[in-house]
């Protein structure tokens, strides 16, 4: 999602059309927040669903605010040393009338640009929410979100999308169209740090054995996946940063082929392994395919996109079992979907690139370049929070459920039955 650097004069009609497309894309990315809320609320236990819903409305509020205050200037600093720069507080040069004409970048206005980018900033922190669900203190999670979205996400984002050092390596730079790494793995590495520092939910791993803690509302999770799939059309195709007919339609086709491939292979894999088709695996297979194609949707063929999604569907099932064997408790499969397949999708660009501009080596450099600071940064933030204000709720609060212990309310008042599991 590199910013357009060369302004090309266009007619007023074309400028207005492209500006509308970017604004619609921003709205589609925004609706993904509802998708995340439904998926996470459906996959956790009923006694924690309201807590998850609260976090999913709080995260975009925090993310958008911090991006307006600080993040935009860090992520798109203009001319800088390629590692760290700052264009100033606020939403760019909004007082300049030219910022609202084709003089801005030839395709859309400053505000349309900022709005689209801000939706991505909010998404990265949402990924962490599901992975640490059911045992993280609400105030601690909100503090983490403020720091991570304000500093870590925009700084590392500037390395590629802001014209930083990763955009200059190799033949054509590290390539990540819409954020397999810059959004999903950035959120995934933070989620991994949180899961490791928090520890598993009570009763998840006993005497070395994995005890399944079933989702409480599969239909709600299914609604969430459909909402995310729908929003992903704007997430990926909007990242063309223009209304070019070929580019946008190409991205939409490759995006959707990867999604359906992920559903098919995740379903088949879980069916073979578990002897029955697991609905949650099919849902996460769809998301895995979408995450994997997000980096290269603009530079792979339709056949390649299906293959990328198909591999993602197998990987997400295997990763769920792998993380359980490692006793890394992730209630919604965020690590398997966003981290594992964010990495896979980024590497897949080098394997399936039809342009000849991107290599596996360049993509691997990008993967490592984001893994190290994001995991280290998130670990530091979580560690400081743990040592100061505390990170995890008490055992009593966890057994009671975060809806009552953190909010004093129930998700299904009058109908809910509570247990230790």
VOPAGU-2260 file (C-alpha; in pm, 1 decimal, decimal comma):
REM VOPAGU-2260
SITE   aa  ch    i         X         Y         Z
SITE  UNK   A    0       0,0       0,0       0,0
SITE  UNK   A    1     274,4     241,4     -95,9
SITE  UNK   A    2     172,0     603,5    -126,2
SITE  UNK   A    3     152,2     747,8    -476,8
SITE  UNK   A    4     466,1     956,4    -523,4
SITE  UNK   A    5     412,5    1100,3    -870,3
SITE  UNK   A    6     115,0    1327,5    -929,9
SITE  UNK   A    7     -46,8    1267,5   -1266,6
SITE  UNK   A    8    -304,0    1526,3   -1379,4
SITE  UNK   A    9    -647,1    1374,9   -1430,3
SITE  UNK   A   10    -988,0    1504,9   -1521,7
SITE  UNK   A   11   -1227,7    1613,5   -1248,8
SITE  UNK   A   12   -1456,3    1320,2   -1327,4
SITE  UNK   A   13   -1178,4    1062,2   -1291,3
SITE  UNK   A   14   -1051,7    1226,9    -973,0
SITE  UNK   A   15   -1398,7    1223,6    -816,8
SITE  UNK   A   16   -1454,5     860,1    -914,8
SITE  UNK   A   17   -1124,3     744,9    -770,4
SITE  UNK   A   18   -1178,2     946,9    -454,6
SITE  UNK   A   19   -1519,2     783,7    -408,3
SITE  UNK   A   20   -1362,7     439,3    -456,1
SITE  UNK   A   21   -1103,4     502,8    -185,1
SITE  UNK   A   22   -1372,6     629,3      53,5
SITE  UNK   A   23   -1589,0     323,4     -15,8
SITE  UNK   A   24   -1285,5     101,7      41,9
SITE  UNK   A   25   -1227,7     273,6     376,7
SITE  UNK   A   26   -1588,2     197,5     470,2
SITE  UNK   A   27   -1540,6    -167,2     371,1
SITE  UNK   A   28   -1230,7    -192,4     589,1
SITE  UNK   A   29   -1422,2     -26,8     872,4
SITE  UNK   A   30   -1699,0    -289,6     854,7
SITE  UNK   A   31   -1430,4    -552,1     915,0
SITE  UNK   A   32   -1441,9    -432,3    1275,8
SITE  UNK   A   33   -1790,6    -580,2    1301,7
SITE  UNK   A   34   -1655,7    -899,0    1147,8
SITE  UNK   A   35   -1377,5    -926,5    1403,3
SITE  UNK   A   36   -1622,6    -858,2    1687,3
SITE  UNK   A   37   -1859,8   -1132,6    1571,9
SITE  UNK   A   38   -1584,1   -1387,1    1507,7
SITE  UNK   A   39   -1414,9   -1331,5    1842,0
SITE  UNK   A   40   -1737,9   -1311,4    2042,0
SITE  UNK   A   41   -1862,8   -1631,2    1880,8
SITE  UNK   A   42   -1543,9   -1828,3    1936,5
SITE  UNK   A   43   -1497,0   -1746,6    2305,2
SITE  UNK   A   44   -1716,8   -1873,0    2588,7
SITE  UNK   A   45   -2047,7   -1702,8    2658,6
SITE  UNK   A   46   -1920,9   -1560,3    2986,6
SITE  UNK   A   47   -1658,7   -1354,2    2800,6
SITE  UNK   A   48   -1850,5   -1246,0    2488,7
SITE  UNK   A   49   -1943,8    -897,1    2612,8
SITE  UNK   A   50   -1581,7    -833,5    2710,8
SITE  UNK   A   51   -1466,2    -923,5    2360,5
SITE  UNK   A   52   -1737,6    -705,5    2208,4
SITE  UNK   A   53   -1624,8    -413,4    2425,1
SITE  UNK   A   54   -1261,9    -452,2    2318,8
SITE  UNK   A   55   -1364,4    -457,2    1954,2
SITE  UNK   A   56   -1546,5    -125,6    1981,6
SITE  UNK   A   57   -1269,6      27,5    2194,6
SITE  UNK   A   58    -982,6     -70,4    1963,6
SITE  UNK   A   59   -1094,1     132,1    1657,8
SITE  UNK   A   60   -1170,5     428,8    1882,5
SITE  UNK   A   61    -817,4     415,4    2020,5
SITE  UNK   A   62    -655,0     327,2    1689,0
SITE  UNK   A   63    -818,4     604,0    1488,4
SITE  UNK   A   64    -747,3     861,7    1759,2
SITE  UNK   A   65    -380,1     768,6    1788,1
SITE  UNK   A   66    -340,5     757,5    1411,2
SITE  UNK   A   67    -482,4    1108,1    1385,2
SITE  UNK   A   68    -263,1    1237,1    1664,7
SITE  UNK   A   69      66,5    1066,0    1588,5
SITE  UNK   A   70      56,2     760,0    1363,7
SITE  UNK   A   71       1,1     922,6    1023,9
SITE  UNK   A   72     301,4    1150,7    1066,3
SITE  UNK   A   73     520,6     856,8    1170,7
SITE  UNK   A   74     406,0     623,2     896,0
SITE  UNK   A   75     430,4     871,2     608,1
SITE  UNK   A   76     707,0    1109,9     710,5
SITE  UNK   A   77     808,9    1211,3     358,8
SITE  UNK   A   78    1183,4    1236,0     304,9
SITE  UNK   A   79    1357,2    1058,8     594,9
SITE  UNK   A   80    1645,3     823,5     675,1
SITE  UNK   A   81    1438,2     516,0     590,6
SITE  UNK   A   82    1411,3     394,6     950,8
SITE  UNK   A   83    1251,9     670,1    1156,4
SITE  UNK   A   84    1092,4     996,4    1054,9
SITE  UNK   A   85     811,6    1224,3    1162,7
SITE  UNK   A   86     607,1    1460,5     947,5
SITE  UNK   A   87     433,5    1617,2    1246,4
SITE  UNK   A   88     124,1    1573,1    1460,0
SITE  UNK   A   89    -225,3    1564,7    1317,4
SITE  UNK   A   90    -367,7    1478,9     975,8
SITE  UNK   A   91    -113,2    1624,5     738,1
SITE  UNK   A   92    -146,3    1959,8     562,0
SITE  UNK   A   93    -524,1    1980,5     594,0
SITE  UNK   A   94    -526,1    2361,1     587,4
SITE  UNK   A   95    -391,0    2360,5     231,8
SITE  UNK   A   96    -677,0    2371,0     -24,0
SITE  UNK   A   97    -460,0    2172,0    -266,7
SITE  UNK   A   98    -484,1    1873,8     -30,0
SITE  UNK   A   99    -842,7    1831,0    -144,9
SITE  UNK   A  100    -779,0    1839,4    -518,1
SITE  UNK   A  101    -598,3    1614,0    -765,9
SITE  UNK   A  102    -283,5    1809,8    -678,3
SITE  UNK   A  103    -255,6    1597,9    -362,4
SITE  UNK   A  104    -154,2    1279,1    -542,5
SITE  UNK   A  105    -363,1    1262,0    -856,7
SITE  UNK   A  106    -615,9    1011,3    -725,0
SITE  UNK   A  107    -781,3    1120,1    -398,9
SITE  UNK   A  108    -778,1    1381,5    -124,8
SITE  UNK   A  109    -572,8    1401,1     191,4
SITE  UNK   A  110    -871,3    1312,9     407,5
SITE  UNK   A  111    -970,8    1014,7     191,5
SITE  UNK   A  112    -610,7     896,8     216,1
SITE  UNK   A  113    -594,0     937,7     592,6
SITE  UNK   A  114    -931,5     771,3     646,9
SITE  UNK   A  115    -828,5     463,8     449,1
SITE  UNK   A  116    -492,9     434,7     627,8
SITE  UNK   A  117    -649,8     485,1     971,1
SITE  UNK   A  118    -876,9     184,6     921,6
SITE  UNK   A  119    -569,2     -33,6     874,8
SITE  UNK   A  120    -411,0      95,9    1194,1
SITE  UNK   A  121    -716,6      -5,6    1393,5
SITE  UNK   A  122    -716,4    -354,1    1236,9
SITE  UNK   A  123    -364,1    -445,6    1351,2
SITE  UNK   A  124    -449,6    -414,8    1722,1
SITE  UNK   A  125    -780,7    -597,5    1680,0
SITE  UNK   A  126    -587,0    -912,5    1587,6
SITE  UNK   A  127    -431,0    -916,7    1934,7
SITE  UNK   A  128    -769,3    -896,3    2106,3
SITE  UNK   A  129    -884,2   -1247,0    2018,5
SITE  UNK   A  130    -556,9   -1418,9    2098,6
SITE  UNK   A  131    -545,6   -1288,1    2457,5
SITE  UNK   A  132    -919,8   -1322,2    2519,0
SITE  UNK   A  133   -1075,2   -1457,4    2839,4
SITE  UNK   A  134    -786,5   -1376,8    3074,5
SITE  UNK   A  135    -635,3   -1034,3    3000,4
SITE  UNK   A  136    -726,1    -733,6    3214,9
SITE  UNK   A  137    -928,5    -484,9    3015,5
SITE  UNK   A  138    -742,5    -171,1    3123,4
SITE  UNK   A  139    -408,2    -339,5    3055,7
SITE  UNK   A  140    -513,8    -442,4    2706,5
SITE  UNK   A  141    -630,1     -89,1    2628,7
SITE  UNK   A  142    -296,3      56,1    2741,1
SITE  UNK   A  143    -115,2    -194,3    2520,7
SITE  UNK   A  144    -332,8     -93,3    2224,8
SITE  UNK   A  145    -256,6     275,7    2272,4
SITE  UNK   A  146     121,2     223,8    2273,4
SITE  UNK   A  147     136,7     -37,7    1997,4
SITE  UNK   A  148     -85,0     150,4    1752,5
SITE  UNK   A  149      70,9     488,1    1831,3
SITE  UNK   A  150     433,8     381,9    1795,2
SITE  UNK   A  151     514,6      30,4    1675,4
SITE  UNK   A  152     266,5      -7,7    1388,9
SITE  UNK   A  153     334,5     327,6    1216,4
SITE  UNK   A  154     712,1     316,5    1258,3
SITE  UNK   A  155     753,3     -29,7    1106,1
SITE  UNK   A  156     488,9      56,0     848,6
SITE  UNK   A  157     697,2     347,8     727,4
SITE  UNK   A  158     975,9     108,0     630,2
SITE  UNK   A  159     769,4     -15,5     335,4
SITE  UNK   A  160     457,1     190,6     273,1
SITE  UNK   A  161     618,6     516,6     380,5
SITE  UNK   A  162     911,3     481,8     140,8
SITE  UNK   A  163    1157,8     349,2     399,0
SITE  UNK   A  164    1449,5     110,4     364,5
SITE  UNK   A  165    1249,0    -200,7     282,6
SITE  UNK   A  166    1092,7     -31,5     -18,7
SITE  UNK   A  167    1439,1       0,8    -175,0
SITE  UNK   A  168    1586,6    -349,2    -129,8
SITE  UNK   A  169    1609,3    -598,5    -415,0
SITE  UNK   A  170    1494,0    -524,4    -766,7
SITE  UNK   A  171    1170,4    -346,6    -673,1
SITE  UNK   A  172    1167,0    -347,7    -294,7
SITE  UNK   A  173     981,8    -563,2     -44,0
SITE  UNK   A  174     625,5    -613,3    -164,3
SITE  UNK   A  175     317,4    -623,9      55,5
SITE  UNK   A  176      11,3    -488,4    -123,4
SITE  UNK   A  177    -228,4    -459,4     168,6
SITE  UNK   A  178     -59,9    -605,3     474,3
SITE  UNK   A  179      -4,2    -980,6     499,4
SITE  UNK   A  180     298,7    -870,2     698,8
SITE  UNK   A  181     244,8    -500,3     769,1
SITE  UNK   A  182     -99,6    -554,9     924,4
SITE  UNK   A  183    -157,3    -924,8     991,1
SITE  UNK   A  184     189,7   -1036,0    1094,6
SITE  UNK   A  185     247,5    -710,0    1280,9
SITE  UNK   A  186     -64,7    -793,0    1480,4
SITE  UNK   A  187      27,0   -1162,2    1488,6
SITE  UNK   A  188     371,3   -1111,7    1640,7
SITE  UNK   A  189     214,8    -893,8    1909,5
SITE  UNK   A  190     -47,6   -1161,4    1970,2
SITE  UNK   A  191     224,8   -1423,5    2011,2
SITE  UNK   A  192     402,4   -1208,8    2268,2
SITE  UNK   A  193      78,7   -1157,7    2459,1
SITE  UNK   A  194     -11,0   -1526,9    2458,2
SITE  UNK   A  195     335,0   -1626,8    2581,4
SITE  UNK   A  196     346,0   -1370,9    2862,6
SITE  UNK   A  197     -15,8   -1422,6    2973,3
SITE  UNK   A  198     -13,1   -1800,5    2975,4
SITE  UNK   A  199    -305,0   -2029,8    2891,3
SITE  UNK   A  200    -660,5   -2017,2    3022,9
SITE  UNK   A  201    -735,7   -2219,6    3334,0
SITE  UNK   A  202    -816,1   -2577,2    3237,5
SITE  UNK   A  203    -685,9   -2558,4    2881,7
SITE  UNK   A  204    -377,6   -2771,3    2941,6
SITE  UNK   A  205    -387,2   -3021,8    3228,6
SITE  UNK   A  206    -117,2   -3281,1    3294,9
SITE  UNK   A  207      28,3   -3221,9    2950,4
SITE  UNK   A  208    -302,9   -3287,6    2775,6
SITE  UNK   A  209    -498,9   -3042,8    2561,6
SITE  UNK   A  210    -858,1   -2988,1    2671,4
SITE  UNK   A  211   -1081,4   -2831,7    2409,6
SITE  UNK   A  212   -1278,0   -2525,0    2521,4
SITE  UNK   A  213   -1556,3   -2505,1    2261,5
SITE  UNK   A  214   -1680,3   -2186,0    2100,4
SITE  UNK   A  215   -2019,2   -2080,3    2231,7
SITE  UNK   A  216   -2181,0   -1942,7    1914,2
SITE  UNK   A  217   -2072,3   -2078,5    1574,9
SITE  UNK   A  218   -2347,3   -1895,0    1380,0
SITE  UNK   A  219   -2222,9   -1561,5    1520,0
SITE  UNK   A  220   -1867,4   -1649,0    1418,6
SITE  UNK   A  221   -1991,6   -1741,1    1071,1
SITE  UNK   A  222   -2158,5   -1402,3    1032,6
SITE  UNK   A  223   -1828,9   -1244,5    1134,5
SITE  UNK   A  224   -1631,3   -1434,6     871,6
SITE  UNK   A  225   -1872,6   -1326,7     597,2
SITE  UNK   A  226   -1840,4    -965,6     713,8
SITE  UNK   A  227   -1461,4    -991,3     708,9
SITE  UNK   A  228   -1465,9   -1150,1     363,3
SITE  UNK   A  229   -1686,2    -867,4     237,1
SITE  UNK   A  230   -1467,3    -600,9     394,3
SITE  UNK   A  231   -1155,1    -760,5     248,5
SITE  UNK   A  232   -1263,0    -646,7     -98,7
SITE  UNK   A  233   -1192,7    -291,3      11,9
SITE  UNK   A  234    -891,8    -396,3     218,3
SITE  UNK   A  235    -711,7    -540,9     -84,0
SITE  UNK   A  236    -859,7    -370,4    -390,1
SITE  UNK   A  237    -859,1     -31,7    -220,5
SITE  UNK   A  238    -485,6     -78,9    -167,0
SITE  UNK   A  239    -435,0     -31,5    -539,5
SITE  UNK   A  240    -470,5     333,6    -432,3
SITE  UNK   A  241    -648,7     416,1    -754,9
SITE  UNK   A  242    -964,5     321,5    -941,3
SITE  UNK   A  243    -773,4     155,1   -1223,1
SITE  UNK   A  244   -1019,2    -100,6   -1372,0
SITE  UNK   A  245    -761,8    -371,5   -1438,0
SITE  UNK   A  246    -581,6    -340,2   -1106,0
SITE  UNK   A  247    -892,7    -334,3    -887,0
SITE  UNK   A  248   -1080,4    -610,9   -1067,2
SITE  UNK   A  249    -767,6    -828,6   -1079,2
SITE  UNK   A  250    -718,4    -792,2    -704,7
SITE  UNK   A  251   -1083,0    -870,4    -631,6
SITE  UNK   A  252   -1067,3   -1193,3    -832,4
SITE  UNK   A  253    -741,9   -1319,1    -680,5
SITE  UNK   A  254    -862,8   -1226,0    -331,5
SITE  UNK   A  255   -1183,1   -1424,4    -362,1
SITE  UNK   A  256   -1020,2   -1726,8    -524,7
SITE  UNK   A  257    -778,0   -1753,1    -232,9
SITE  UNK   A  258   -1063,8   -1730,2      18,0
SITE  UNK   A  259   -1264,8   -2014,7    -132,7
SITE  UNK   A  260    -952,7   -2228,3    -172,6
SITE  UNK   A  261    -875,9   -2181,2     196,6
SITE  UNK   A  262   -1226,0   -2294,6     291,5
SITE  UNK   A  263   -1201,2   -2607,9      78,5
SITE  UNK   A  264    -860,2   -2726,8     194,3
SITE  UNK   A  265    -912,0   -2637,8     561,5
SITE  UNK   A  266   -1237,9   -2833,4     557,2
SITE  UNK   A  267   -1077,9   -3134,6     389,1
SITE  UNK   A  268    -776,4   -3126,7     619,0
SITE  UNK   A  269    -983,3   -3108,6     936,8
SITE  UNK   A  270   -1213,4   -3380,3     801,6
SITE  UNK   A  271    -918,2   -3611,5     744,3
SITE  UNK   A  272    -751,6   -3534,6    1077,7
SITE  UNK   A  273   -1059,6   -3523,8    1301,7
SITE  UNK   A  274   -1282,1   -3761,9    1101,6
SITE  UNK   A  275   -1551,7   -3494,3    1089,1
SITE  UNK   A  276   -1561,2   -3148,4     926,8
SITE  UNK   A  277   -1495,4   -2879,8    1185,7
SITE  UNK   A  278   -1697,6   -2562,6    1123,1
SITE  UNK   A  279   -1443,5   -2340,6    1300,0
SITE  UNK   A  280   -1165,3   -2477,9    1081,0
SITE  UNK   A  281   -1364,5   -2394,5     767,3
SITE  UNK   A  282   -1419,1   -2040,3     896,4
SITE  UNK   A  283   -1053,0   -1991,4     979,5
SITE  UNK   A  284    -963,5   -2147,5     643,5
SITE  UNK   A  285   -1146,8   -1864,5     470,5
SITE  UNK   A  286    -962,3   -1604,2     677,0
SITE  UNK   A  287    -629,8   -1781,1     626,0
SITE  UNK   A  288    -673,1   -1768,1     249,2
SITE  UNK   A  289    -758,6   -1398,1     267,2
SITE  UNK   A  290    -459,1   -1316,8     486,3
SITE  UNK   A  291    -224,4   -1513,1     260,6
SITE  UNK   A  292    -332,3   -1341,0     -62,2
SITE  UNK   A  293    -322,3    -992,4      89,0
SITE  UNK   A  294      47,8    -939,7      12,3
SITE  UNK   A  295      45,3   -1042,6    -352,1
SITE  UNK   A  296    -309,3   -1011,0    -482,9
SITE  UNK   A  297    -190,6    -763,7    -746,1
SITE  UNK   A  298     109,9    -963,5    -874,7
SITE  UNK   A  299      -9,3   -1325,5    -895,5
SITE  UNK   A  300    -229,2   -1504,8   -1148,1
SITE  UNK   A  301    -576,6   -1635,0   -1061,9
SITE  UNK   A  302    -444,9   -1992,9   -1056,1
SITE  UNK   A  303    -158,9   -1894,2    -827,4
SITE  UNK   A  304    -398,9   -1716,5    -593,4
SITE  UNK   A  305    -604,1   -2035,7    -559,1
SITE  UNK   A  306    -289,8   -2232,8    -480,4
SITE  UNK   A  307    -180,0   -1974,4    -222,8
SITE  UNK   A  308    -520,1   -1993,6     -53,9
SITE  UNK   A  309    -523,8   -2373,8     -69,8
SITE  UNK   A  310    -188,7   -2398,2     105,6
SITE  UNK   A  311    -309,7   -2145,2     363,7
SITE  UNK   A  312    -610,1   -2365,3     440,9
SITE  UNK   A  313    -383,2   -2660,1     519,7
SITE  UNK   A  314    -142,8   -2444,4     718,3
SITE  UNK   A  315    -411,1   -2294,7     940,7
SITE  UNK   A  316    -533,6   -2636,4    1052,6
SITE  UNK   A  317    -181,3   -2762,2    1118,2
SITE  UNK   A  318     -92,0   -2443,2    1302,0
SITE  UNK   A  319    -388,1   -2475,4    1539,5
SITE  UNK   A  320    -265,3   -2818,7    1645,3
SITE  UNK   A  321      95,1   -2696,8    1659,3
SITE  UNK   A  322      20,8   -2407,2    1893,3
SITE  UNK   A  323    -181,2   -2636,0    2118,6
SITE  UNK   A  324     109,3   -2879,2    2139,1
SITE  UNK   A  325     330,4   -2584,4    2235,4
SITE  UNK   A  326      71,5   -2491,1    2500,9
SITE  UNK   A  327      18,1   -2150,3    2344,1
SITE  UNK   A  328    -349,2   -2084,9    2411,1
SITE  UNK   A  329    -521,1   -1883,1    2139,1
SITE  UNK   A  330    -901,5   -1897,3    2177,4
SITE  UNK   A  331    -984,0   -1772,3    1826,5
SITE  UNK   A  332    -692,0   -1902,2    1618,8
SITE  UNK   A  333    -546,6   -1556,7    1555,6
SITE  UNK   A  334    -189,1   -1687,6    1554,5
SITE  UNK   A  335    -272,5   -1957,5    1301,1
SITE  UNK   A  336    -469,1   -1722,7    1075,6
SITE  UNK   A  337    -282,7   -1394,3    1093,2
SITE  UNK   A  338      73,6   -1476,0    1195,0
SITE  UNK   A  339     137,6   -1807,0    1018,6
SITE  UNK   A  340     -46,6   -1715,8     701,6
SITE  UNK   A  341      76,1   -1359,3     706,5
SITE  UNK   A  342     426,5   -1502,7     682,8
SITE  UNK   A  343     321,4   -1758,6     419,3
SITE  UNK   A  344     145,9   -1498,5     203,5
SITE  UNK   A  345     447,1   -1268,7     214,7
SITE  UNK   A  346     686,5   -1544,1     105,3
SITE  UNK   A  347     435,2   -1657,0    -160,2
SITE  UNK   A  348     485,8   -1325,8    -340,3
SITE  UNK   A  349     842,7   -1429,7    -420,6
SITE  UNK   A  350     731,7   -1776,0    -532,1
SITE  UNK   A  351     434,5   -1683,5    -752,8
SITE  UNK   A  352     515,7   -1327,4    -865,7
SITE  UNK   A  353     423,7   -1295,9   -1234,2
SITE  UNK   A  354     610,9    -968,0   -1286,0
SITE  UNK   A  355     962,6   -1093,5   -1211,7
SITE  UNK   A  356    1024,1    -802,9    -975,0
SITE  UNK   A  357    1015,6    -981,5    -639,3
SITE  UNK   A  358    1224,9   -1265,0    -498,1
SITE  UNK   A  359    1182,9   -1506,3    -210,3
SITE  UNK   A  360    1498,0   -1365,3     -48,6
SITE  UNK   A  361    1365,2   -1009,8     -53,3
SITE  UNK   A  362    1035,3   -1123,8      94,9
SITE  UNK   A  363    1211,7   -1325,0     365,0
SITE  UNK   A  364    1415,3   -1019,6     461,1
SITE  UNK   A  365    1088,1    -833,1     504,8
SITE  UNK   A  366     940,3   -1109,4     719,0
SITE  UNK   A  367    1238,2   -1106,9     955,1
SITE  UNK   A  368    1257,8    -727,0     954,0
SITE  UNK   A  369     904,5    -709,1    1093,5
SITE  UNK   A  370     919,2   -1015,4    1318,8
SITE  UNK   A  371    1206,1    -895,1    1535,6
SITE  UNK   A  372    1094,6    -542,7    1631,1
SITE  UNK   A  373     723,8    -626,9    1651,4
SITE  UNK   A  374     768,8    -927,9    1877,5
SITE  UNK   A  375    1031,8    -750,3    2087,5
SITE  UNK   A  376     830,7    -428,8    2106,7
SITE  UNK   A  377     508,9    -604,4    2204,3
SITE  UNK   A  378     692,3    -820,5    2458,6
SITE  UNK   A  379     842,1    -512,3    2619,5
SITE  UNK   A  380     505,4    -336,2    2637,1
SITE  UNK   A  381     331,7    -641,2    2783,9
SITE  UNK   A  382     617,8    -700,1    3031,5
SITE  UNK   A  383     611,1    -342,1    3159,8
SITE  UNK   A  384     233,0    -355,5    3195,9
SITE  UNK   A  385     258,0    -687,8    3382,4
SITE  UNK   A  386     511,6    -547,4    3627,3
SITE  UNK   A  387     326,0    -220,5    3687,8
SITE  UNK   A  388     -51,9    -246,9    3657,0
SITE  UNK   A  389     -82,3    -622,0    3610,2
SITE  UNK   A  390    -174,9    -806,5    3292,5
SITE  UNK   A  391    -398,2   -1097,3    3390,1
SITE  UNK   A  392    -722,4   -1112,2    3587,4
SITE  UNK   A  393    -737,1   -1318,4    3905,6
SITE  UNK   A  394    -828,0   -1686,9    3898,9
SITE  UNK   A  395   -1164,8   -1608,4    4055,6
SITE  UNK   A  396   -1239,4   -1342,6    3795,0
SITE  UNK   A  397   -1139,4   -1573,7    3511,2
SITE  UNK   A  398   -1358,4   -1858,6    3634,1
SITE  UNK   A  399   -1650,7   -1622,0    3682,1
SITE  UNK   A  400   -1601,4   -1479,0    3334,6
SITE  UNK   A  401   -1480,2   -1140,0    3219,3
SITE  UNK   A  402   -1830,2   -1017,5    3136,7
SITE  UNK   A  403   -1922,7   -1005,5    3505,7
SITE  UNK   A  404   -1580,5    -947,7    3658,9
SITE  UNK   A  405   -1474,9    -665,9    3421,9
SITE  UNK   A  406   -1810,4    -518,2    3317,2
SITE  UNK   A  407   -2068,4    -630,1    3570,8
SITE  UNK   A  408   -2299,1    -757,2    3298,3
SITE  UNK   A  409   -2386,0   -1068,8    3102,7
SITE  UNK   A  410   -2393,7   -1128,9    2728,7
SITE  UNK   A  411   -2717,4   -1328,1    2756,8
SITE  UNK   A  412   -2891,6   -1194,6    3065,0
SITE  UNK   A  413   -3144,1   -1439,3    3204,4
SITE  UNK   A  414   -3031,5   -1725,4    2983,2
SITE  UNK   A  415   -2670,1   -1779,3    3071,9
SITE  UNK   A  416   -2532,2   -2073,4    3266,6
SITE  UNK   A  417   -2187,9   -2027,1    3417,3
SITE  UNK   A  418   -1934,1   -2300,0    3486,9
SITE  UNK   A  419   -1561,8   -2318,4    3554,0
SITE  UNK   A  420   -1508,2   -2411,1    3191,3
